[in-house]
C-alpha cells in the first residue's frame, strides 16, 4: 500500500513537471530575429527630418530601404549603413535615383534632426535621417517588428548605449513591406534585391 502511494505521488509529480515544461515551451518568447514572422509588418508613418516632417508615403513610386538604429552606435549601425551605401553605389544612376534610404533613430535624446542629416550624408546622398518623440518612434518600431532598449554604461562618456535589432527593411513602390535583409548581408545582395523591386 505504501509503495502504491509512493508510485502515485511520483506519477503526479512527473505529470506536473511535464505540464510545466510544456507551458514554458509554449510561452517562451520567440528569438528576436523570428518575432517578425508572427505579425504584419510595415505601414506608413510620419517622423521629423532636419527639413521638416517626412512620411513613408512621400516616397510612393520609389523603392525605400528602412534601417532603425542610432547615430552614436559604435559598430552595428555604421556597418549596416556602409553596406547599404555600397549596394546603392552598385546601381546605375537612374536606378539609384529611384531608391530612398531612411535611417530612423531610436535615440531622440541625442539624435537631433540636424545631427542625423550630417550623419546620414556621410554614408549616402540617398539616405535621410528621421526621428521623433519616443511615442512616435515606438509606434514605428512596433510596425516593423523591431526592438530596442536603453543600456546604461558605467564610467563611460556616452552615458548609455542602445541595444537594437539590425535589419534593412525593403519597401516596394506601393509603400508595402517587401522583405528584409539581416545584419551581415553583402552589398551585392542589397543591390540585387533593390534591382528586383525596381523592375517589378
C-alpha positions in Angstrom: 0.0 0.0 0.0 2.8 2.3 0.9 4.6 1.5 -2.4 1.4 2.2 -4.3 1.0 5.6 -2.6 4.7 6.5 -3.4 4.2 5.5 -7.0 1.0 7.6 -7.2 2.9 10.7 -5.8 5.8 10.1 -8.3 3.3 9.9 -11.2 1.6 13.2 -10.1 4.9 15.0 -9.7 6.0 13.7 -13.1 2.8 14.9 -14.7 3.2 18.4 -13.0 6.8 18.6 -14.3 5.8 17.6 -17.8 3.0 20.2 -17.7 5.4 22.9 -16.5 7.9 22.1 -19.3 5.1 22.2 -21.9 3.9 25.5 -20.6 7.4 27.0 -20.5 7.9 25.9 -24.1 4.7 27.3 -25.4 5.1 30.7 -23.5 8.8 31.1 -24.3 9.4 34.4 -26.2 10.5 34.0 -29.8 14.0 34.9 -30.6 14.4 38.5 -31.8 15.1 37.5 -35.4 12.0 35.4 -35.5 9.5 37.8 -34.0 8.9 39.5 -37.3 7.2 36.5 -38.8 4.3 36.5 -36.4 2.9 39.9 -37.3 2.0 42.1 -40.2 5.0 44.2 -41.0 5.1 47.7 -42.4 2.8 50.7 -42.9 3.0 54.4 -43.3 4.5 56.7 -40.6 5.5 60.3 -40.2 8.6 61.4 -38.4 10.8 64.5 -38.4 13.9 65.3 -40.6 16.1 68.4 -40.5 13.9 69.8 -43.3 10.5 69.1 -41.6 8.0 66.2 -41.4 8.6 63.2 -43.6 6.2 60.3 -44.3 7.0 57.0 -45.9 4.1 57.7 -48.3 6.2 60.7 -49.6 8.3 58.2 -51.5 5.4 56.4 -53.2 6.6 55.3 -56.6 10.1 54.7 -55.4 11.7 51.8 -53.6 12.6 52.5 -50.0 15.1 50.9 -47.6 14.5 51.4 -43.9 17.0 51.0 -41.1 16.4 51.5 -37.4 19.3 52.4 -35.2 21.1 55.5 -33.7 24.0 57.8 -34.6 26.1 57.0 -31.6 26.1 53.3 -32.3 29.8 52.2 -32.3 29.7 49.5 -35.0 26.5 47.8 -36.0 24.8 50.9 -37.5 27.8 52.2 -39.4 28.5 48.7 -40.8 24.9 48.3 -42.0 24.7 51.8 -43.4 28.0 51.3 -45.2 26.7 48.1 -46.7 23.5 49.9 -47.8 25.6 52.7 -49.3 27.8 50.2 -51.2 24.7 48.4 -52.5 23.2 51.7 -53.7 26.5 52.6 -55.4 26.4 49.4 -57.4 23.1 50.5 -59.0 23.3 52.7 -62.1 22.4 56.4 -61.7 18.8 56.0 -62.9 18.2 53.1 -60.6 19.8 54.8 -57.6 17.7 57.9 -58.1 14.6 55.7 -57.6 15.7 54.3 -54.2 15.3 56.2 -50.9 17.2 55.1 -47.8 15.6 56.0 -44.5 17.5 55.9 -41.2 15.3 56.1 -38.1 17.0 57.0 -34.8 15.7 55.4 -31.6 17.8 57.8 -29.6 15.9 61.2 -29.8 17.6 62.4 -26.6 20.9 62.7 -28.5 20.0 62.5 -32.2 18.5 65.8 -33.3 17.2 66.0 -36.9 20.2 68.3 -37.8 22.7 65.7 -36.4 21.0 63.0 -38.3 21.2 65.0 -41.5 25.0 65.2 -41.1 25.3 61.6 -40.1 23.4 60.1 -43.0 25.0 62.3 -45.6 28.3 60.7 -44.6 27.1 57.4 -46.0 24.9 58.4 -49.0 23.0 61.3 -50.5 20.2 58.8 -51.0 19.8 58.4 -47.2 17.6 60.6 -45.0 17.7 60.7 -41.2 14.5 60.8 -39.2 13.5 60.9 -35.5 10.5 61.9 -33.4 9.0 61.7 -30.0 9.5 58.4 -28.0 5.9 57.6 -28.7 6.2 58.2 -32.5 9.4 56.1 -32.6 7.9 53.3 -30.6 5.0 53.1 -33.0 7.3 52.7 -36.0 9.4 50.1 -34.1 6.2 48.1 -33.4 5.0 48.4 -37.0 8.2 46.9 -38.3 8.7 44.2 -35.7 12.0 45.8 -34.5 13.2 46.3 -30.9 15.5 48.4 -28.9 16.4 49.1 -25.2 18.5 51.6 -23.4 21.6 50.2 -21.7 23.3 52.3 -19.0 27.1 52.4 -19.3 29.0 53.0 -16.1 32.2 55.0 -16.3 31.5 55.9 -20.0 31.4 59.4 -21.5 28.4 58.2 -23.6 26.3 57.5 -20.5 24.2 54.9 -22.3 24.1 52.7 -25.4 21.0 51.4 -27.2 20.7 47.7 -27.8 18.7 47.2 -31.0 17.8 44.9 -33.9 19.7 45.4 -37.1 17.8 44.8 -40.3 17.3 46.5 -43.7 13.6 46.7 -44.4 12.7 46.7 -48.1 9.6 48.7 -49.2 8.2 48.5 -52.7 7.0 51.3 -54.9 3.5 51.0 -53.4 4.8 51.5 -49.8 4.3 47.9 -48.9 6.8 45.8 -46.9 8.6 43.6 -49.4 11.1 41.7 -47.3 14.2 42.2 -45.1 17.9 41.7 -45.1 19.5 40.7 -41.9 22.7 42.1 -40.4 25.8 41.0 -42.3 24.2 40.8 -45.7 26.6 41.6 -48.6 26.3 44.7 -50.7 25.8 42.6 -53.8 22.7 41.1 -52.3 21.4 44.5 -51.4 21.9 45.6 -55.0 20.2 42.5 -56.4 17.1 42.9 -54.1 16.8 46.6 -54.9 17.0 45.9 -58.7 14.4 43.2 -58.3 12.0 45.6 -56.6 12.7 48.4 -59.2 11.9 46.0 -62.0 8.5 44.8 -60.6 
